[in-house]
Amino acid sequence: MPGEVAAAAQAALAVVSPEPGATKPDSILVADSVSRHFGGLTAVDVAHLEVQRSSITALIGPNGAGKSTLFNLLTGFDNADTGNWTYEGASVTNMPSYKLARKGMVRTFQLTKSLSRLTVLDNMRLGATGQKGERMGAAILPFIWRGQEKAITEQAMALLERFNLAAKSADFAGALSGGQRKLLEMARALMLKPNLIMLDEPMAGVNPALKQSLLDHIRDIREEGTTVMFVEHDMDMVRDVSDWVVVMAQGKVIAEGTPRSVMGNQAVIDAYLGAHHDRNLTASGESLTQGGNS
Amino acid sequence: MDLGFALTQALSQAIGVTAIIYLLATMGLNIQFGYAGLLNFGQVAFVAVGSYTIGACVMTVAPAITSWWPSAESYILWIAIPLALLVSLLLSLLLGIPTLRLRADYLAIVTIATGEIFRLVVKSIEPLGGVQGISGKIGANFYALNPFPDVDRVELGLVTYTRSDIWVVVVGWIVIGLLLLLTWALMRSPWGRSLRGIREDEDAVLALGKNTYLRKMQALILGGLFGTMAGIFWVVAKQSVQPDSFVPDFTFFCYTILILGGVARVLGPLIGTIIFWFLLVFTEQTLITAVESGTIGFLELTQVGPIRFILVGVALMLLMIFRPQWILGDRKELALDAR
């Protein structure tokens, strides 16, 4: 049952023409001619990309398509060779990642980065921004930060409760299972109260039961007004949760559209399976595989 | 064979001047390596900066400026100490600015090289005493304040010190107490939490909106200042400074002490230092007594020095095998490292 925010976002995207670089009615993130080369290899070469506010946008594509590199560029974890991009209307091109995070554009990582030898609660509390006690001078004067710390702890416990991790709050994060760490990383990102949350393969290595719960969390996050953009290989998830799908191949955006339109797009099928996947490999037209009849 | 003497000697040394020097340097390493994960293999450079700044100010600068400030020699130490801390801060910036943006290994390489460069360069600078180093009444301003009665040796229960040593020891432990308190206050704060986060995974902390570069720099500076305090105590206590005292071994002893006591524990360096120096002096004194009394016939007195390191090394290895978390560590926390 889609919520109000979801319905509004889907309605807004319904009128957008499904083509690469399509203009959205209300974009939170706009990127122009972003490119990144590693030696002779062009990892990312995106002409134009917009992300609709309060939507759930999936970024898909075969391995090596440049999805994670694009994520790294947009979030300041790598420097682009060319291009400029704006977030909430202001240019954030090549802005350091920590500044972007403070502005509410928060990312998670493909390989979960839980801080092993910190407790789960400390992991969460670390996520809060604007902490007075994080300035070295104020750190030794607890009366400056104690009140704020209490509020942060309450916020953290509420989120842990929501993510079913409250019972683990005193454990070291390194003692959590892989799936729990994914949950923790997502919960920790929410401590920053993001406007745009960018999830790099949130479902990698997660069992089916937990997947469902992660999906629900992603829907909830969006229902609070946060824009979600994620990289994912799990097509069921993409179809299930996203309003809009952006497909990358060889560094370029090759298709965009609603999940339904993208899955039937010839360019997408070609990118995943090869342009000649439905043609026989021999000149005579005989199939190489026994009984093949493509 | 009188083990009582070996015991009192070992106790005196375990909380004595040398222990204070190593403890201060190790407390600095604990902040850098233990909490922030910075691999500083050149803590000795910060110690040397402290010793040399004081030595040069007192023995070279003060006599030179008496012509326009007649009482310079009565106050010079109190001016030299903040100056030494300032030089230490500049050294941290010099080391940190190019390396802290890079992976952890670069700081390790740069610091270990800096320690050696400092030692070798100082050796060939004549105003700094060259190979001979600097010696003289470097701590005169400090000892002028000594409140202890004018006797040869001061006895305090089990331990005895010379009159000047006891003054260094008392002030040393007061300073250590204050700095331990400072470490505790910093590390329980959100600032300390963000440092520990950086140690675990810097990118994750960056993604949470923290300026990790700034925090790493702060940790490097603070740890360096602790090391410089060690150097200041060193030169005041020994009243001399030689370049070849500042070999890389010093830093590695500090790491041994740190791991022995417990990494990223406020009291880890304290416990590590006491145990390390107690073991070292106790084995040495016991061996000396045993050799002199003929109990051990196959050793010469000159062999005792190296042998004690072998014995202490074996003891440390046994501890590592049977109690890998060392004294203050948490076994559960240690197990997380394995992944």
Chai-1 contact restraints between the chains, C-beta under 6 A:
chainA,res_idxA,chainB,res_idxB,connection_type,confidence,min_distance_angstrom,max_distance_angstrom,comment,restraint_id
A,S97,B,L206,contact,1.0,0.0,6.0,A-B,restraint_1
A,Y98,B,L206,contact,1.0,0.0,6.0,A-B,restraint_2
A,Y98,B,G209,contact,1.0,0.0,6.0,A-B,restraint_3
A,Y98,B,K210,contact,1.0,0.0,6.0,A-B,restraint_4
A,Y98,B,N211,contact,1.0,0.0,6.0,A-B,restraint_5
A,A101,B,A207,contact,1.0,0.0,6.0,A-B,restraint_6
A,A101,B,G209,contact,1.0,0.0,6.0,A-B,restraint_7
A,R102,B,G209,contact,1.0,0.0,6.0,A-B,restraint_8
A,R107,B,A207,contact,1.0,0.0,6.0,A-B,restraint_9
A,K113,B,D201,contact,1.0,0.0,6.0,A-B,restraint_10
A,K113,B,A204,contact,1.0,0.0,6.0,A-B,restraint_11
A,L115,B,G197,contact,1.0,0.0,6.0,A-B,restraint_12
A,L115,B,E200,contact,1.0,0.0,6.0,A-B,restraint_13
A,L115,B,D201,contact,1.0,0.0,6.0,A-B,restraint_14
A,S116,B,E200,contact,1.0,0.0,6.0,A-B,restraint_15
A,S116,B,L336,contact,1.0,0.0,6.0,A-B,restraint_16
A,R117,B,E200,contact,1.0,0.0,6.0,A-B,restraint_17
A,R117,B,E333,contact,1.0,0.0,6.0,A-B,restraint_18
A,R117,B,L336,contact,1.0,0.0,6.0,A-B,restraint_19
A,L118,B,R196,contact,1.0,0.0,6.0,A-B,restraint_20
A,D122,B,R193,contact,1.0,0.0,6.0,A-B,restraint_21
A,L126,B,R193,contact,1.0,0.0,6.0,A-B,restraint_22
A,L126,B,G197,contact,1.0,0.0,6.0,A-B,restraint_23
A,L126,B,L208,contact,1.0,0.0,6.0,A-B,restraint_24
A,G127,B,L208,contact,1.0,0.0,6.0,A-B,restraint_25
A,T129,B,G209,contact,1.0,0.0,6.0,A-B,restraint_26
A,Q131,B,P190,contact,1.0,0.0,6.0,A-B,restraint_27
A,G133,B,S189,contact,1.0,0.0,6.0,A-B,restraint_28
A,G133,B,P190,contact,1.0,0.0,6.0,A-B,restraint_29
A,E134,B,P190,contact,1.0,0.0,6.0,A-B,restraint_30
A,E134,B,W191,contact,1.0,0.0,6.0,A-B,restraint_31
A,E134,B,S194,contact,1.0,0.0,6.0,A-B,restraint_32
A,M136,B,W191,contact,1.0,0.0,6.0,A-B,restraint_33
A,M136,B,Q218,contact,1.0,0.0,6.0,A-B,restraint_34
A,A139,B,L186,contact,1.0,0.0,6.0,A-B,restraint_35
A,A139,B,S189,contact,1.0,0.0,6.0,A-B,restraint_36
A,A139,B,W191,contact,1.0,0.0,6.0,A-B,restraint_37
A,I140,B,A185,contact,1.0,0.0,6.0,A-B,restraint_38
A,I140,B,L186,contact,1.0,0.0,6.0,A-B,restraint_39
A,F172,B,L336,contact,1.0,0.0,6.0,A-B,restraint_40
A,G174,B,L336,contact,1.0,0.0,6.0,A-B,restraint_41
A,L192,B,G209,contact,1.0,0.0,6.0,A-B,restraint_42
